[in-house]
Amino acid sequence: MPEVLTPVIPQNITVHLGAPDSAAQNVTVPFTDYIKNVASSEIYPTWPEEALRANIYAIISFALNRIYTEWYPSRGYNFDITNTTQFDQAFVPDREIFENISQIVDDIFNDYVVRQGSVQPLFTAFCNGTTSTCAGLSQWGSVGLAERGFTPYAILQNYYGDDIGIVENAPVSFTGESYPGVPLAIGDSGNNVRLIQVQLNRIAENYPAIPKIENPNGIFGVDTEAAVRKFQEIFSLTQSGQVDKATWYAIKRYYAGVKGLAELAGEGITLDEATVPFETEISAGSSGISVRTLQYYLSIIAYFNSALSPVPRTAEFDPATIAAVERFQEYYGLPVTGVVDTATWNTIDRIYTETVASLPEGYQGDNAKLYPGYFLTKGTRNSSVSDLQSYINYIGERIPAFPTLPVTGYFGDQTEAAVKEIQRLYGIEQSGAVGPVTWYQIAREYDSLKAQENGG
């Protein structure tokens, strides 16, 4: 089942003690301490509990919206939020925290407000309702509603609309910067690629010169490169066609802008937009193509590094796979969990790519080359495509069910159709793109036929 990327509650939040452009100090504090501080600064502990809870929900959701959209980091700042009420919400270092407010925050700090059908925390604008008014929650007005018997949820509905919901018990996790650390380019794959594709397609609705990506499937093909390059041209970035850090955050900034994510009446991020094609975590009990890919990568890495454990290619995340993952994590200084999270997978992917790149020319002998470490998709033109086409032809000349095609080095319609047919034969999802599982099946068939011909 595809996964939906939903917000997590950060362990910490970095607050700028002044206006965004001021040379003020940054302080990093636990998220719960931040919420307790803001609530103790913004509202009165003597208010009815229903009003306190409604206001604290709004404070939590406002802060999470800033973090989730990376509102300030995407503009080049090194903090999550400011303590100026002109832009954000009040935070007073070392102030007294009221006991009843502290208890409420401990109870609901990992709950937040959403617009139904959206996943991002709602931009829950609020004001005091006396000296300032706004389109969002009135702090003093919430007191009157509580005194009339309104529940916290009814108070929130009164100000933000009947179509809101409250997400409860969201997971708490470390949240660093979202940029993956290395530029995304042709052949790359993963959930980060899918997010960029979705965001570029939405930006293209407001900037139609950006070509639409027809199949935002998480694989960085030539159409994604064309969209990135045009985005970079429009917004005066280096036109590399790769998503470097500057481009990553520019895409996030303009996506948040066209969607109105920092507005009470914004569009919101739908479940479909937040759905990603690749599993975010692989662990005991997992199976299928993600595990087959993991086992292929680990087996190749272990072949060239005897300090690591080999792993059988069972397509099941079994005890042998857990042991191999734990040994890999230990060797590369990662937390030894036996679970392949994003950090572990990124390291496996990097080590595999570096291993293949270090092999000398002709290392494969009569066998097929190892998977090059990147997806081959329609529009790709390089020697890996020539190799792929040669392997397919060699097999097709000996097995009638296999297709044949010209060896051109260009991945066009004919190559895509041949790949889809091969994927059908092997029970692989017919994407038409060649990733590690498809490459391995073709290479194994090729090697087997070569061995037979050579009397092996």
C-alpha positions, 0 to 999 in steps of 0.5 A, a space after each residue: 500500500 502506498 504511504 502518506 507522508 504526514 507531519 510529525 511532532 518535532 523534538 525541538 524547535 529553533 526560535 529567533 528572538 526578534 524580527 526575521 531580518 534582525 541580528 537577534 539570538 536563536 534559541 533551540 528548545 524542546 517543542 513542548 517547552 516552547 508551546 508551554 512558554 507561548 501559551 503562558 505568554 499569549 493567554 491567561 491561566 484563569 480562563 476556562 479550560 475549554 478556552 485554554 485548550 482551544 487556544 493551545 490547539 491553535 498555538 501548536 498548529 501554527 508552530 507546526 505549520 511553520 515547521 512543516 512548510 519550512 517557512 523560514 528555512 526556505 527563505 534562507 533563515 536558520 530558524 523555524 519561527 520568530 518570537 515576534 507577534 507581528 509575524 508569529 507568536 510570543 515566546 519569552 525566554 525563561 518566563 514562568 510557566 503556569 501549572 495548569 497550562 503545562 498540564 494541558 500541553 503535556 496532554 495535547 502537544 502532539 495533536 493539531 488542527 487540519 482542514 478535512 481532506 488536507 494533511 498539513 497543520 492548518 495555519 491557525 491565525 489568531 489575535 487577542 480580539 480586543 486591541 487587534 482582530 483577524 480572520 482567525 481565532 479571537 483569544 478573548 472571544 474564545 473565553 466567552 464561547 467557553 463560558 457559554 458551554 462550547 467545547 474546545 473543538 466547537 470553539 475552533 470550528 466557530 473560528 476556522 470552519 466546520 470542516 476542520 479536524 484534529 489529528 491526535 497522537 501524532 508521532 514525535 520524531 527528529 526533524 532536520 532540514 528536508 533537503 536530502 543532502 545531495 542534488 537530485 538528478 536524472 536516474 535518481 528515485 525515491 520519495 523526495 523525487 516524487 515530492 518535487 514532481 508534485 510540487 513542480 506540477 502544482 507550481 506549473 499551474 501558476 507558471 505554465 511555462 514549466 512543462 508538466 511531468 506526466 507521470 510523477 512516480 518518484 523516478 527522475 527522468 528527462 521530463 522532470 529535468 526539463 521542468 526543473 531547468 525551466 523552474 530554475 530559468 524562471 526564478 533566476 537559479 543556476 540552470 543545471 536541471 538538478 535539484 540542488 539545495 537552492 532549487 529544493 528550497 525555492 521549489 518549497 517556497 513557491 509551492 507553499 506560496 501558490 498553495 497558500 499554505 501559510 494562509 487560513 483559507 489556503 488550498 491545503 495539501 491533499 492525501 494524493 499529493 502527500 502519497 509517496 510510492 516508496 516505503 519510508 521504512 523496511 523492517 521485519 515482515 516487509 516483502 516485495 520489490 523494496 526488500 528485493 532491491 535492499 537484498 540486491 544492494 546488500 549482496 553486491 556491497 558484501 561481495 566487495 567487502 568481506 566485513 559485511 554479511 551476505 544476504 540471500 535474495 528471498 524477497 522477504 525481510 527475514 532473520 538473515 536480512 535483519 542480520 545483514 542490515 544490523 552488520 551494515 549499520 554497525 560498520 557504517 556507524 548508524 544506529 543498529 536497529 535492523 530497520 532500514 529507515 531513510 538514513 540507513 537506505 541513503 547510506 546503502 544507496 551511496 555505498 552501492 553507487 560508490 562501489 560500482 563506480 570504483 570497478 575497473 573497465 571490463 570487470 564483468 568479463 562475460 557476465 552482465 554489468 551490475 546495475 549502474 545505481 540509477 534508474 533508466 527511463 524514457 529519454 535516457 541516452 548513455 552506455 548503460 542503455 546500450 548495455 541493457 539493449 545488448 542484454 535484451 537482444 542476446 536473450 531475445 535471440 535465444 528465448 522466443 518470448 523475449 523481445 528484441 530491439 536495436 542497440 542505439 544507446 537511447 531509451 525510446 518508445 521501443 525500449 520502454 515497450 520491451 522493458 514492460 514486456 519483460 517486467 510482465 514476464 517476470 511479474 514485476 510492476 510494468 513501469 517501463 523504467 529499469 531499476 535494480 530489480 528489473 536489471 537484475 532479472 535481465 542480467 541473471 537471464 543473460 549470465 545464465 545463457 552465457 554460462 550455458 554457451 560457454 559450457 558452464 
